[in-house]
Amino acid sequence: MKFVKAILLLESGKTFSKTTGDMPAVLVDVLGKTTLARTVENLSRLGLGDITVVAEKPLADSRVVRESVPGANLLAAPNDQLWRAAEQQFESAAEDSTHILIVRLNAYAELDFEELLEHHRSQGNKVTRVFFGSPENQRALDIFLVNSSRRNDAAFLLRSEMENARTGTPFLATAEKKEYVNFLQHEADLRQLASDALHRVCKMQPAGTELRPGIWAATDSHIDKRARLVAPIFIGSRARICPGAVVTRGSSIERHSVVGNKTVVENGTILPYTNLGPGLDVSHSLVGARHIFNLQRNVCTPIQDPKLLSEVPASAGARTLFSMAKLLIRIPGQIWRGKGVPAPAPVAESTVSYKEVFDSAQNPQVEMPKAPPALAAMRRYGNQ
């Protein structure tokens, strides 16, 4: 597909709750990489002639965007000139291509682009828009394939900010054709994307090594040998899982995050640079920027106590000081007990089928028998 080029449009202002700060959805890490990076990778594998990311200048200057687009051209648009810059890029790309793919980066999509191109040609379309779903229930995506010669149609599309287009017969992507779309409009969508990838519902691969079936970890992650991991899960780059911690049921611990001693993370996402304190029980939630978003209650709650939830410094020097401070606090207690500080060793302890563990339909909740007054019932994880 060397004769096809792509223009990806990245806007600011479309964010989730305070767990992700002012970061657009496509710049939030999912299993070690942003969906912007994964979109660029997917298009690069198709062998497109050129890929250009047009981003508003504050985003184009950010480290996250620069790291997400290797192999693609990054064009910084002046303030309030994103759509004008995209129109100019279309005119430039049209000079040596036959078709141009225009994508507004507000969703994650795995499409059969070769089938899209064949549909576009067979229908005699000048502009083709992509929909996802079924003939009875379909949703429009901001993905358009445009003939390079149709500059007026492209200008009409971009000047209306993709609200209006002179399109031909639309292309319908379906799950039956092994295509996948996540619209990334809510925290639940972000959580669902991580779960779908870990359960291989989509083609997204975690950015790490599969230590055991369904247990993925970056090579530079630190997992204490006394921690318990129940598949499917992901542990990101430089993330640290402390002694006695439990990570289970489709959870994702993103880069530079810390799960404290004896803290449980169940069916949750811990966003980058997040430090979870010891002894917590976090389930069905997104955690980041000192906020917890509970998906079951649809509520975002700020956490003021740094002993419960804090942020890991983003700079390498500050992270070193942060780690040294925690070590200095820990050493006196270790000396008092006459113990050395054990070196963490990545070990994955899981003997269960991760598909069976996660599928609640196959594993209905078992009612625990009532405990005698002098006993306490303990929560069960995996094969415990």
RAURRA-V257685 format. One record per residue. RES is the residue in three letters. PHI is phi in whole degrees, 0 to 359 (none if undefined). PSI is psi in whole degrees, -180 to 180 (NA if undefined). NEAR is the number of other C-alpha atoms within 10 Angstrom. Layout:
# RAURRA-V257685
res,phi,psi,near
RES,PHI,PSI,NEAR
RES,PHI,PSI,NEAR
This chain:
# RAURRA-V257685
res,phi,psi,near
MET,none,41,15
LYS,295,-23,12
PHE,274,0,14
VAL,250,134,24
LYS,243,163,25
ALA,231,140,24
ILE,238,118,22
LEU,253,129,21
LEU,253,124,21
LEU,242,116,24
GLU,256,156,19
SER,260,169,14
GLY,96,-20,9
LYS,262,93,13
THR,238,170,20
PHE,272,-153,18
SER,284,-170,18
LYS,290,-7,18
THR,295,-28,22
THR,251,7,22
GLY,62,-137,14
ASP,262,22,13
MET,276,126,18
PRO,301,155,19
ALA,304,-39,27
VAL,285,-5,25
LEU,254,9,20
VAL,269,133,22
ASP,295,135,24
VAL,230,110,29
LEU,57,42,32
GLY,99,-12,23
LYS,218,154,22
THR,284,157,19
THR,289,-22,25
LEU,298,-48,25
ALA,299,-41,20
ARG,291,-36,20
THR,296,-44,19
VAL,298,-42,20
GLU,297,-44,16
ASN,299,-41,15
LEU,288,-35,18
SER,296,-37,16
ARG,295,-21,8
LEU,284,-14,14
GLY,78,35,14
LEU,297,153,16
GLY,295,-32,16
ASP,194,144,20
ILE,232,125,23
THR,236,128,22
VAL,259,116,25
VAL,260,114,24
ALA,233,149,27
GLU,298,145,22
LYS,306,-45,18
PRO,301,-36,14
LEU,286,-42,20
ALA,298,-29,19
ASP,276,-8,14
SER,282,150,10
ARG,295,-38,9
VAL,300,-44,18
VAL,292,-45,21
ARG,300,-38,15
GLU,285,-18,11
SER,270,-10,19
VAL,237,41,20
PRO,294,137,12
GLY,88,-2,12
ALA,236,157,20
ASN,277,137,14
LEU,247,119,18
LEU,246,120,19
ALA,272,121,19
ALA,268,138,20
PRO,301,163,13
ASN,305,131,10
ASP,62,21,10
GLN,236,24,14
LEU,300,-48,21
TRP,287,-34,22
ARG,293,-42,16
ALA,296,-37,19
ALA,294,-39,25
GLU,296,-42,21
GLN,295,-37,12
GLN,294,-37,16
PHE,298,-45,24
GLU,299,-38,15
SER,289,-43,12
ALA,290,-27,22
ALA,291,-15,21
GLU,292,-30,10
ASP,224,41,12
SER,212,164,18
THR,259,-30,16
HIS,221,151,24
ILE,229,128,26
LEU,267,123,22
ILE,248,122,24
VAL,231,124,19
ARG,272,123,18
LEU,279,80,25
ASN,227,14,22
ALA,202,164,20
TYR,250,125,20
ALA,226,136,21
GLU,245,102,18
LEU,243,160,21
ASP,272,89,15
PHE,291,-29,15
GLU,293,-39,11
GLU,292,-36,12
LEU,300,-44,20
LEU,295,-41,18
GLU,295,-41,11
HIS,298,-44,17
HIS,302,-43,23
ARG,286,-45,13
SER,295,-31,9
GLN,274,-6,13
GLY,67,30,12
ASN,284,148,18
LYS,266,-36,20
VAL,224,129,24
THR,238,129,26
ARG,257,147,23
VAL,262,134,19
PHE,241,160,21
PHE,226,141,21
GLY,134,-136,17
SER,235,165,13
PRO,304,-31,11
GLU,276,-26,5
ASN,218,96,8
GLN,229,150,14
ARG,237,143,13
ALA,280,140,13
LEU,253,151,21
ASP,275,59,17
ILE,231,123,20
PHE,228,139,25
LEU,251,123,26
VAL,235,136,27
ASN,297,137,22
SER,298,-28,24
SER,284,-13,16
ARG,265,65,14
ARG,291,-34,15
ASN,294,-40,11
ASP,294,-39,19
ALA,294,-41,26
ALA,296,-40,20
PHE,297,-40,16
LEU,294,-47,22
LEU,284,-35,21
ARG,291,-24,16
SER,270,8,11
GLU,55,43,15
MET,66,17,18
GLU,279,-29,10
ASN,229,144,12
ALA,202,145,19
ARG,268,82,14
THR,260,158,16
GLY,264,-150,14
THR,297,122,15
PRO,290,160,18
PHE,258,126,20
LEU,256,115,19
ALA,270,141,27
THR,225,155,18
ALA,293,-29,14
GLU,298,-28,9
LYS,268,18,9
LYS,64,27,13
GLU,263,156,17
TYR,217,138,20
VAL,219,134,19
ASN,234,122,17
PHE,280,-8,16
LEU,49,49,22
GLN,256,-8,14
HIS,210,159,15
GLU,304,-35,22
ALA,298,-33,17
ASP,293,-41,15
LEU,297,-43,22
ARG,294,-40,22
GLN,295,-36,16
LEU,297,-44,23
ALA,297,-43,26
SER,295,-44,25
ASP,298,-38,16
ALA,292,-42,18
LEU,293,-29,28
HIS,264,7,19
ARG,63,31,13
VAL,287,-32,14
CYS,239,180,20
LYS,269,-3,14
MET,299,132,19
GLN,251,135,17
PRO,299,147,23
ALA,275,73,18
GLY,186,-165,19
THR,249,140,14
GLU,276,100,16
LEU,292,-43,15
ARG,222,165,16
PRO,307,117,15
GLY,85,-2,21
ILE,248,108,24
TRP,251,139,24
ALA,210,142,30
ALA,292,151,22
THR,295,-24,16
ASP,257,17,15
SER,282,161,21
HIS,236,111,23
ILE,239,115,25
ASP,295,144,21
LYS,293,-15,18
ARG,265,2,20
ALA,279,158,24
ARG,240,128,23
LEU,242,128,25
VAL,239,119,27
ALA,295,152,29
PRO,267,138,28
ILE,213,169,30
PHE,222,134,30
ILE,242,120,33
GLY,276,-180,30
SER,299,131,22
ARG,62,10,20
ALA,288,153,24
ARG,229,127,24
ILE,250,116,30
CYS,276,169,22
PRO,302,139,19
GLY,79,-5,19
ALA,289,151,24
VAL,236,125,22
VAL,238,122,28
THR,209,165,27
ARG,56,61,25
GLY,77,19,29
SER,283,154,29
SER,230,119,32
ILE,254,106,30
GLU,279,176,29
ARG,304,143,25
HIS,60,21,23
SER,264,159,25
VAL,231,131,26
VAL,251,114,29
GLY,291,173,22
ASN,305,129,20
LYS,60,20,20
THR,274,141,22
VAL,251,129,24
VAL,241,115,26
GLU,237,123,21
ASN,49,51,23
GLY,222,165,27
THR,239,124,30
ILE,256,111,28
LEU,287,164,25
PRO,304,149,27
TYR,61,40,22
THR,244,133,25
ASN,247,108,27
LEU,272,128,29
GLY,290,179,18
PRO,281,152,20
GLY,74,21,15
LEU,264,162,17
ASP,231,103,13
VAL,249,119,20
SER,221,147,19
HIS,52,46,19
SER,216,158,25
LEU,252,135,26
VAL,233,130,28
GLY,181,154,26
ALA,53,38,21
ARG,61,30,22
HIS,228,149,21
ILE,239,125,21
PHE,254,112,23
ASN,273,120,19
LEU,287,-30,17
GLN,288,-36,10
ARG,261,-9,9
ASN,57,46,12
VAL,228,136,11
CYS,254,125,17
THR,238,127,15
PRO,284,145,15
ILE,244,117,14
GLN,272,-29,11
ASP,282,114,10
PRO,293,-16,12
LYS,288,-24,11
LEU,270,-46,15
LEU,208,129,25
SER,214,178,20
GLU,252,136,17
VAL,279,132,19
PRO,303,142,16
ALA,282,-31,11
SER,280,147,8
ALA,297,-42,9
GLY,296,-44,9
ALA,294,-36,12
ARG,295,-37,15
THR,297,-45,11
LEU,296,-38,12
PHE,299,-45,13
SER,293,-40,11
MET,295,-39,12
ALA,297,-42,11
LYS,294,-37,10
LEU,293,-42,12
LEU,296,-33,10
ILE,290,-33,10
ARG,278,-32,12
ILE,301,-47,14
PRO,305,-41,11
GLY,296,-39,11
GLN,294,-40,12
ILE,295,-41,11
TRP,299,-38,8
ARG,275,-4,9
GLY,74,29,9
LYS,243,150,10
GLY,274,167,9
VAL,276,113,11
PRO,289,143,8
ALA,280,129,10
PRO,293,142,16
ALA,229,123,13
PRO,295,117,19
VAL,223,132,16
ALA,252,116,22
GLU,253,99,16
SER,206,126,19
THR,238,15,12
VAL,248,161,15
SER,284,119,15
TYR,293,-27,22
LYS,291,-39,17
GLU,289,-35,13
VAL,296,-43,19
PHE,279,-30,20
ASP,282,100,12
SER,292,-24,10
ALA,293,-37,8
GLN,279,-22,10
ASN,236,77,10
PRO,299,149,8
GLN,295,132,8
VAL,266,131,6
GLU,285,124,6
MET,287,137,10
PRO,296,149,7
LYS,294,134,9
ALA,275,150,10
PRO,302,158,8
PRO,305,-30,6
ALA,271,-1,5
LEU,244,161,8
ALA,239,136,9
ALA,280,135,10
MET,255,140,8
ARG,293,142,7
ARG,256,143,8
TYR,228,132,16
GLY,59,-123,18
ASN,262,19,10
GLN,282,NA,5
